[in-house]
Amino acid sequence: MPSAARPPRLSKSRYVQGLQCHKQLWWRVHEPDAPELAPTPGQENLFAQGKEVGERARGYVPGGELIGLPFYQYDNKVAATREVLMRDPPAIYEAWFLADETYVGVDILERTSRGHTVIEVKASNSRKPEHLPDAAVQVHVLRRAGLQVERAEVMHLNPDCRHPDLSNLFVREDVTALVEGALVGLPDELAAQQRMLEGPLPDVPIGDHCSRPYECPFIERCWPKVPDQHVSRLYRIDRKRALELEADGYATIYDLPSDLELSVIHARQVKAVRTGRVVVEPTLKSALAQFASPLAFLDFETVSLAIPRWPGCRPWQQVPVQFSVHVEERDRGLVHYEWIATGPEDPRPALAEALVAACAGGRKVVAYYASFERECLKQLREAVPTHARELERIEKRLVDLLPAVRSHVYHPDFGGGFSIKKTLPALVPGLSYTDLKIQDGEKATVELQRLMLEADRTPAAERAALREALLAYCERDTWAMVKLLEKLRSLVVDQLELF
């Protein structure tokens, strides 16, 4: 319990978190330095881009005054907002209010002929259901503070916007009627959250709310530890079904009854786990027939920017900015090619030219989850028409290694998934991503953005090290495919020798 006499005040974000789970809100308020609340690099990137979106949105509602005080000066911002309101400007940016022991910050408060419009700015490409409570608590607090609020809007990014024309970067959606509905019961919920925060940790059972609409950072505290082969490890099983199986007495894959109806993949998984051996279907041989040498192994890395900055790009478009290619070449064996963007200019023309040259020797182009590479190639064709024909040929030669694993092989150590991070160390012992400085795609995306867009804030030695780490990560993806295909072919040979 806090020692201060005044109970903790709520805020817009706290109210929304409390709607999802009172226990989560209690921990956030009473343990603000909890390790679970430390943001990941991906979350920090989203916060930074969200801030940029909020700042850019002000230009589309011009003439306003900004309450530019530090974020922690809540009462000072409330007082400053009160003073600015007396001057009656067309809009106020980052206006702050306090009522019912609840602070709210309004991204844009626009003056209307009969009152004001609350505009909640979101960095998403569409309005989502979870945005409504956010807007509703603002309307409630502003009205309780004495302001006439006539309208509520969600202002989000426009997926139809294309650089360089950013005049339609945002869409403003009127959510007044929906917000009025959400206001019913809102005062009671505020009071309930405040009472809860004054007491001990509440007892809230686990359920779907633990991951909807957002994954709770404290989920590991509430959910019991499960064994490695828990039923929740079944491939793509939903949480509800896993709980039902556990309630019926089937806690692990070993416990599942023999007459339980299973999908083909689940049956293969259960067999592998129970026998402790890799299961290889006879169909694997025919699945590998499409991988005809000489092969090129391709992997892209992308960046995704909320505010597009290169011609033809839309908000949050995944733009390819790096590739790795391993190619089987006559008389040279396996040859590696790579390319990476290191500056803010449009990377696609140079990348496309290098890619066409790198893949020239491949009869087939291998990818793992090829729909991603196919989309990248499609984008490159549109952005670089001078290489459209060659890029289309690469796209037509794409073959996907993922289905060859997912539909024909299961290793007990896959853990219910078929990502390359799971299948590689299981099928190729000693080869993984754990020795790399960058070990996952989320971190790679963030660091690529830093390499490209923050050169003036990054020392040269750090940039050089970052570039090498990114190249090593992307190269590992294509080398992983090379070794996985080798292993799959050896499994076919081993299987033939058994008969």
N, C-alpha and C positions, 0 to 999 in steps of 0.2 A: 504494500500500500504506500502511496506517496505521502510524504510528511506534510506537504502544504495543506492549509485549511481549505483552500478552494479546490473543488474537484477538477479533474482534467477537462479542458474544453474540447469540444468536437471541432471538426473542420469538414470541408467538402469531401476530401479524400477519406478521412476517417469514417464519415457516415457511410460512404459506399463500401468500404471494407467491412464495417459492422453489419451491413445488410447481408453480405456473403456469410459472415460468421462472427459471432460475438467473441468467441475465444481468440480468433485471429486478431481482432481489434484490441482485446485486452493485452495480449502479448506485445503488439506494436506500440501501445501507449506506455506500458510498464517496463518493457525491455527494449527501448529504442536502439540500443547498441547490440542487439542480438546478432550473432554471426549470420543467421539466416537472412537478415535484412541487408547484408552487404550486396550491392548490385553486381551482376555479372557484366563482363565487357559488352555483351549484346544489349543488356538493359541500359547501360550507360549510353550506348550509341543511340538507342531509341529515345532516351530522355533528351539528349543533345539535339537530335533531329526534331523532336516534338517542340523544343524551345524555339528552334529556328522557324518552324511552321507557325507558331504563335506570333512571333515577331513579324513574319511576312504578312499574316492575316490582317494586321492593323492597317496596312496600306490599302486594303480593299474596303475599309470603313474609315475614310480619311477625316482629318480635322479634330482628332481626339487628343486628350492629354494623358500622359503616362504617369501612373503612380510608381515611380522607379526606386522605391526604398528597398533595402535588403530584405530577403524573404522572411527572416526571423522577426522583423519589427512589426508584428501583427497589429498592435494597438496604434502605432504611429501611422501605419497604412490606412487603418480605419479613419483616423482623424484627418489624414491628408485627403482621403476620398470625400469626406464631409465638406472640406473647404473647397475642393474643385467643383462639387455639385452646386455650390452657391454661385459659381460663375456660369453654370448651365452650358457647358460646351456640347458640341454635336455628339461626342462620344468620350468615354473614359476607358483607358486600357489598364488592365490589372486593378480594377476597382475592388476595394475590400470593405466588408461589412461584418457586423457582429450583432447577433440577436439569438435569444434562447440558448445562450452559452455556446454558440456555434459560429465559427469564422467561415466565411466563404470568400474566395477570390473569383471575380468575374473577368474572364478573358477580355471581352469587349462589352461594354454597357453603352448601348446606342440610344440617344434621345429620340423620342417620337412626338407626334403632335399631341398625344394624350398621356404620355408617360415615358416608359423606357422599355427597351428590348434587351433581354439577357441573351448574349451570344456565347455559346460554349464552343471553343475551337478544338477540333480533334485532328490528329495527324493520320487518320485512317482514310481509306478510299470510299468509305460508305458510313452511313449512320448505323449504329448497332444498338440492340436493346439495353445494354448496360450504360449507354450514354444518358438515358432518360433520368435515372435517379440523380445523376450528377447535376443535370439542369434543374431538376425539381427542388433539390435542397437549396440551390441558389435563389430560385424564385421565392421559396418560403422565407428564407432569412431576409431578403431584401424587402419583402412586404412587411415582415414583422419589424423591420427597422424604419418603416414609414415611407418607403418608396413605392410609387405607383408603377407596377410592372404589368404591361399590357400583352407582352409577347415573349416567347422563348424560341430560340433557334439553335440548331446544331450546325456548325460551319465546318465542313470536312473537305478533304482534297477531292478533286475531280478526276476520276480515272480516264476521262476522255480528253483531258488537257495534254497537249503535246508541245514540248520545247521547240522553238524559242518563244512561241506565243503563250505567255502565262497569264493573259488577261482573264481566262476562265479557270484559273488554278483552283478556285474554291467553289463549292456548292453550299448555298444556305438553305437549310430545310426548316420549315415552320413546324415546331413540335409542341405548340401551345396546348392543343387539346389533349395530347398524350401526357404532357406535364401536369395539367390540371387533374387528370385522373390519378397520376402518381402522387399528388399531394394528399390524397385521402389516406389517412393513417400515418403520414409522415411525422407530425408532431409527437404522436405516441411512440414512434420508433426512436426519435431523438431522445425522448425522456427515458425510454428503456435502456438505450445505450449508455446514457449518463449514469443511471442507477447501477448498471452493470460494472462500469469502470470504477465506481466507488467501493465495490465489493471485492471478494476473492475471485480467483480464476473461475469462470463459469464452466459448467459441465455441458459440453455440446457433443453429441454423437457424430461419428464420421459419416460421410455420405457423398452424394454427387456434388454438393456445394464445396467440397474440398478442392475441386478442380474447375468449377464453373462459377462465374464466367472467367476466373483467372486461377491459375495454379497457386495454392496457398504456400507461402514460403515455409510455414511451420508444419507441413504435412508429415514429415518424418517423426515429429513429436507425438502425433496423434495415431497414426497408422501403425499397427503392430509390425515388428520385424518378421519377415517371412523367410522360409528356407529357399535355397537356390532353385529348386524345382517346384516351387509353389504353383498352384493352378493359374495364378495371375500371369505366369510366364508363358502360357499357351499363346500361340501366335495370334495377335490382334484380338484377343478376347477382351470384351469390355468389362469394366470394373464391377458392374452389377452382376453379370453372369458369374464372374469369379467368386463373388461373395455368396451367391446362391449355391455354387458347388461346395464351397467351404462349409456353409451351413448344413449341407446334406452329409457332411462327414468326409468330404474328399478334399483334404487340405493340400495335398501334393499330387503331382502327376502320377506318382507310384500308386496312389490310392484310387485312381479312377477305375470304375468297374469295366469289365471287358465288354459289356453290352451297351455301353454309353455310345450314342450316335456322335461320330466325330467327322470333321472335314478330312479330306485327303491329307492336307498338310498337317493337321493335328494328329492324325493317326501315325504319320511318319515320325512326328516329333515324339509322341508317346513311346513308340517302338525304340527309337534311339536312346531316349532317357532311361528306359527300363533295362535295355541290354547294355548300356554304357558304351555303345559302339556307333560309328557313323553308319547311317542307312543310305544306300545308293540304289536308286531305281534302275531297272534295265533300260528305261527310256533315256537315260543320260547320254548314251552313245549317239542316238539320233539327234538329240538336242545340241550336241557339240558339232554336228556336221556343218553347220552354217559358218563356223569359225575357220574359214579357209585361208591359209597363208598365201601371200604375205599379209600380215595384219598390222594395223596401226591401233594403238591404245590411247584413247583421248579422254582428258578431263578438263573442265572449265572451272574457274573460280569467278565469282561475280561480286559486284557491289550493288546496293539497293538504296537509292536516295529518295527521300520524301519529296524534295523539290528538285525536279529534273534539271540537268545542266548541259545535256548534249542533244543535238538535233534529233527530233522525232521521239524522244524519250517521254514516258508518262511517269506520274508519281509512283514511287516504290517499284519501278521496273528493275528486274535483275539484269544488270548489264555485264556481259563477259569482259573481264579486264586482264585475265591471265589464263594460260593453258599449259598443259604438259602433254607431250606425245612421245610414246615409245613406238618405234617402227621396226619391223623385220625387213632388213635390206639385204639384197644379194651380195655376197662376199664381205659384208660388214657385220652381219649378225644384227643384234638389237641396238638401235641407235636412238639416243634421246634428244628431243627438241623441246625448247621452252620459250615462253614469252611472258613478260609482265609489264604492266603500266607503272610508271614511276612519277607521273606528273598530272596536272589537272586537265590537260587537253583531252579531246575525244579519243579514246584508245582504240576504237573499233577498226578504223582503216588499216592501221599498222598491224593490229592483231590478226585481222582477216588475211592480209597478205602473207604473214608469217605462217598462219595455220594452213593455208592452201599449199604452201611449199612443204610443210612438215608432213602432211597426210598424203602427198602425191604418190608414194610408193605402196600404199595399203590397198589391197583388194577389198577388204572389209575394215571398218572402223569400229573398234570395240569400246563400249561405254558400260558403266555400271549404273543402272537406272537411266536408260538412254533417253527417256522423255525430256529430261533436263537438258542434255546436250542438244537434242533436236530443237528445243525451244531457243537455245542460245544461237544455233546455226540459222534458224529462221529470222531472228532479230538481226543477225549480222548480214544476211542477204538483203534485208530492207534498208539497213544503214549504209551498206557498202555495195551499191549496185554494180560497180566495176568488177567485183568478184562474185556476183550472184550465181553465175552458172557453175563455177567451181565449188562454191559452198553448197549448192543444191546437190551436186554429185557426192560430196562428202555425206550429206544428210541421207541420201538414198543408200549409201553403203553402211550406215549405222547398224550394228547388231548389239543386242543387250545381253550382258553376262548375268545380270541379276536373275532372270527367270530360269536360267540353266541351273542355278543353285536352288532357288526357292521351290521349283516344281519337281526336282529330282534328287535332292540331297538334304540330309539333316544330320548335324553333328550335335551331340549332347551339350556342347558348350556354346551353341548359338544363343541360348537364353531366350528363345522365343522371337528372335528378330533376324533379319537377313541383311542388315546394313553391312557395308564393307568393313566397318569397325568391329563388327561381331564375327563375321565369317572368316576374315583374314587370319586372326590369331588362332582360331580353332582349326582351320584346315592347313595353315602354313605355320606351324609352331616356330617361334623365334622371330617372326615378322609381325610388327604391329605399328602403332603410332606413338607409343609411350616414350620413345627416345627423342621425339621431336619437340622443339620449342613451341610450335603451333600444332595442336592435336585435333582440332575440329573445325568444321566449316564456319560456325558462328564467329569464332575468334579470327579465322582467316578473313572473313568479310570486313570485320572491324579494322583489322590491321591493314588491309588493302586500302581502305578509305583513308587511313592515317598516312600511309605511304604516298598516296596520290594527292591528297588535299591539304596536308599539314606540313609541307616541306619547310616552310618558313619557321615552324615551331619545333622542328625535330633536328637535333645535331646530326652532322654528316655520318659519324661513326654509327649512331643508332639507326639511321636510315639504311645504311649498308647491311647491318646485322638483321634488320627487319626484312629487307629484300631477300636475303639468303634463307631466312626461316620460312618465308612464304614460298620460295622456289622449292625448298626441301619438302614442304607439306604437299604441294601439288604433284611433285614428282612421285611421292610415295603412293598417291592414288593410282597412277598409271602402272607403276611397278607392282602394286598389289594386284592389279588385274592380270598382269603377265604371270605372276606366280600362282594366282588362283586358277587360271586356265590350265597351267601346267599340272596342278594338283588334280583338277577335275579329269583331265585326260589320263592321269595315272590311276585314278579310281576306276575308270572304264577298263583299263588294262588289267588291274587287279581283279575286277569282277569277272572278266573273260577267263582268267587263269583258274578261277574256281570251278569252271564248268568244263 
